[in-house]
Amino acid sequence: MSPGLRAAWVAAVLATVSCTRTPPTPFGPALFTPAYYEVESPPPSAPTCAGLSGVTVVERRSEPLVVGRRFQESEPSRRFAIKASTEPAKWVQAGLAEAFQKATLPANVAGRGKLQANLMTLDLTAVTAFNSK
């Protein structure tokens, strides 16, 4: 193959490849990894006489791992689940325990009341704007 023909062939291949569009990744369900992050300054310190014997969070939702829905802006009626990679009740419990610790409220004092929180709702919404160009 002559150098001129080879250059023309390479140019044709590059032009074809640059015009080839990769199809978008299929839009569907998503996986969410819960993590507790402090949003504001720590809570005020609790009095030294305060304390709890324990903290538990009870899952009361019918689909424990589903934490929300996602959809594309152009197709709002076509929704997909956002699922948690771990149990959300454990995530909420860890967040409460950390908040109490930062407030200097011990959560393991024998003979004190126990806090039980019920996880009734959890709703994350992800809206994606998809540009097909």
ABEGO torsion letter per residue (X at the ends): XBAAAAAAAAAAAAAAAAABBBBBBBBBBBBBBBBBBBABBBBBBBBAABEBAEBBBBBABABAABAEBBBBAABAABBBBBBBABBAAAAAAAAAAAAAAAAGBBAABBGBBBBBBBBABBBBBBBBBBBAX
